[in-house]
Amino acid sequence: MSLVRSLFKLLFLHIPKSLFQIAGIIRIVNRGKRAFRKALREKGLPEDVVDVLVEGGFFVEVDWNRDDF
């Protein structure tokens, strides 16, 4: 009975929770890409340059492990 209960807990609690967290991360990344694209357009860059910068893997790297905060 314990095995069945743990399988149901895994299937109905842990797996959906993980999937929703992954979906949230993807949503945040896509929102960031849209905001970046919008900011580049507002600066007056041509559309082909904006496409290359957004889809070409241009990402701002942030060093989260810095000790000088």
Buried (B, 14 or more C-beta within 10 A) or exposed (E): EEEEEEEEEEEEEEEEEEEEEEEEEEEEEEEEEEEBBEEBEEEEBEEEEBEEBBEEEEEEEEEEEEEEE
